[in-house]
Amino acid sequence: MKTHCLMHVPFEGPAQIADWAESRGHPIAFSHLFAGDALPELDAFDRLVVMGGPMGVGDEQQYSWLKAEKQLIRAAIDAGRSLVGVCLGAQLIAEALGAPVGRNPDKEIGWFPVRLTEAARAHPFCEDLPAELQVLHWHGDTFALPPGALHLAESEACTQQGFLVEGRILGLQFHLEMTPTSLRTLCSHCADELTPGPFVQSAEQMLAVSTVRYEETARVLEVLLDRLDARRP
């Protein structure tokens, strides 16, 4: 399975997603949009991974590549490709599916639990997954549930934490892919976002968690990526 990853900033890469692809023998290519890389042709990938970033889905004037990226995402959906979106990536996919994206009531930055919804717990895609999991969040925006999507998870701060469409499109507001190294990098580049709030932890709090936390989220990520349908129509 050929995977192509869209990166919006150099400090939000696929991390554990890339490790999963390598462990499964799936080649992964990249478009570093912040550096002016070209977008891939549809035939170049079976799965499109859309990563996060500090910009918003409506920031096309500041980031000229956003318009073409949105067109690619829509084309990949229409062509029956598999897609994975993380944070901003999930918001871009949600918008392409017709769901509005806007500000969340509170910024959510730090390790906070997400809970599977009742519908997700009853769905085979989430079979044997933990009903609640501590995950890393870093967002101020959120998406509405796309039409026809399975609502996967929610948190105290944010109702829409994940969705699944047609068994092949996965959007996650939170960061299962995070590693200690990638979190340190994120904290360094986005320290200005750590303003006080009910759901904002300090960099010290986030970086102090045990490596077991990363191992737990990586296991769930692997299950989701393995179960996501990547067969071309």
Stockholm file with secondary structure:
# STOCKHOLM 1.0

chainA/1-233         MKTHCLMHVPFEGPAQIADWAESRGHPIAFSHLFAGDALPELDAFDRLVVMGGPMGVGDEQQYSWLKAEKQLIRAAIDAGRSLVGVCLGAQLIAEALGAPVGRNPDKEIGWFPVRLTEAARAHPFCEDLPAELQVLHWHGDTFALPPGALHLAESEACTQQGFLVEGRILGLQFHLEMTPTSLRTLCSHCADELTPGPFVQSAEQMLAVSTVRYEETARVLEVLLDRLDARRP
#=GR chainA/1-233 SS CCEEEEESSTTCCCTHHHHHHHHTTCCEEEEEGGGTCCCCCGGGCSEEEECCCSSCTTCTTTCTHHHHHHHHHHHHHHTTCEEEEETHHHHHHHHHTTCCEEEEEEEEEEEEEEEECHHHHTSGGGTTCCSEEEEEEEEEEEECCCTTCEEEEECSSCSCCEEEETTTEEEESSBTTCCHHHHHHHHHHTGGGCCCCTTBCCHHHHHTSCHHHHHHHHHHHHHHHHHSCCCCC
#=GC SS_cons         CCEEEEESSTTCCCTHHHHHHHHTTCCEEEEEGGGTCCCCCGGGCSEEEECCCSSCTTCTTTCTHHHHHHHHHHHHHHTTCEEEEETHHHHHHHHHTTCCEEEEEEEEEEEEEEEECHHHHTSGGGTTCCSEEEEEEEEEEEECCCTTCEEEEECSSCSCCEEEETTTEEEESSBTTCCHHHHHHHHHHTGGGCCCCTTBCCHHHHHTSCHHHHHHHHHHHHHHHHHSCCCCC
//
